[in-house]
Amino acid sequence: MSNLPPLTTETIWAILNEEIDDATVNQLVWHCLGYRYDSSTGGWDTHQVAPEWRDEYPQPPDFIDSRPATVKLTRSIPQENKQSLKEKLGFKGYKIGEFGPRQTRRATAANWLLSYMQLNGIHL
């Protein structure tokens, strides 16, 4: 996971525009949640993962494929950051008929990452 794109507004837009693959989107969220892959053990180190995530997901979930994991991700976004894609980036959403659950989950991941950036003082 060392080849992850930097957390920038360009990266968030690339997620929304499907220019970054689903696996990389997941890896970005996992990294921010604290999941680290340990190649020496072939498993996940979760020491940096908050208990509410580590207890439910001892291995990082696939946020693009798992509705329950995405719901948890959505609920973990502070209320003041729920509309960050719209308010900070001007994202107008997807057009009706041009999106499905996958795009919605990618937008959730993008919004969570944007919120993470705001909470951690990463320049937008």
N, C-alpha and C positions, 0 to 999 in steps of 0.2 A: 504494500500500500504506500510505498514511498514515492510513487510516480503520480500522486494525486494532483489535480490542478489546484492552484491557490484559491483561497476563499476570497473572491472578489465579486463585484456586481456583474462582471463579464461572465464569470462562472455560473452565477445564478441564472442569467439570461440564457446561457448555453444549455442549462438543464431544462428550462421552460421551452426552448426551441428545439429540444431533442437533438442537440449537437454533441451531447455527452451521453454515453451508453448507460443503461440501467445499472450495471455492475459498479461503475464508477460513482454514480449517484449514491448507491448504497454504501460504498466504501467511504465516501465523504462524511455521510451521517454517522457511520460506525466510528470513524476516527474522532469526530467531535463528541460523541457520546463516551469515548474513552476505551473502546475495544481496540486491542492490539493483537495482531497475529504473531505467535511465537513459532518461528520455523524450526527451532530446535526441538520443540515438543510436538509440533504439528497441531497445536490447539490454540485457543483464544485466551489471552491474559485479560482478565476483567477487573483487575485491582483498581483501575481508574474509573470504572463504570459506576454510576450512582446505583445504590441498592434497588431502587424501584425498577430499574432496567435490568440489572444483573440477575435479580431474583426471578423475574418473569422470562428473561431471555439470556440464559447463560452463554448462548451462542448468538451472535448478532442476527436479527431477523431480516428477511428480504422485504423492505418497505414497499417495493413496487408490486410485489405479489401477495402480500399479507394485509388484508383489510384491518384485522385487529391491531397489528403493529402500527399501521398508519394512523388509526384512531388514537392510539396512545401517544404517538408523535404529535398529532394535532392538539390533543389536550395538554401537552407539556409546553406549548407555546404560550407565553404570558399574554393576557388579554390585550395589553397595550400594543402587542406586536402581531396580533392576528391578521391585520390588514396591511402588513408591511409591503407585500408585493405590489399592492395597489398604491399605497401612500408613498413609499420610498422609491419604487421603480416605475410606477405608472402602468403596471401590468393590468390590462383590461380583461384578462381571462381568455378562455378559448371560445371559439364560435360554436354555437349549437350545431351538432351533427359532425363536428370535427374533433371531438374528444370522447374519451371513455375513461374507465376506471384507472387505466395506466397513466394517462396524462394528469388526471386529478391527483393521483398519488405522487407523481413527479412534482407537481405544483406544491403539494404539502411538504415534500422534502425540501424544495427550494425555499419555501416560506420559513420552515424550521431553521434551515441554514442561515437565512437572512436574519432571523431573530437571534440566532447564536452569535452572529457577527456583531449585532447591536449590543447584546449583553456582555460581550467580551471585548468591546472597544476596538473591533476590527474595522478599519476605515471603509466606508461604503463608497 
